[in-house]
Amino acid sequence: MTRLLEEVFRIASTLPEAEQDALAAAILDELTADARWDGLLTESITSLGKLAEEAREEYRSARTAPLV
């Protein structure tokens, strides 16, 4: 654990219990949201790659038309 995080936890430990719980909930929410975003970005990159390959194949197969 970094010194800064240790300092934050030391200070947070002096707060009333309800405030400690609120802070802990906010941190957990943030960490959970980050994990969700990471998963969504990974999925979207995979999906976008597949769509791009499909588009390239359609172009190579002359199954596309210019947008006018």
Secondary structure, 3 states (H helix, E strand, C coil): CCHHHHHHHHHHCCCCHHHHHHHHHHHHHHHHHHHHHHHHHHHHHHHHHHHHHHHHHHHHCCCCCCCC
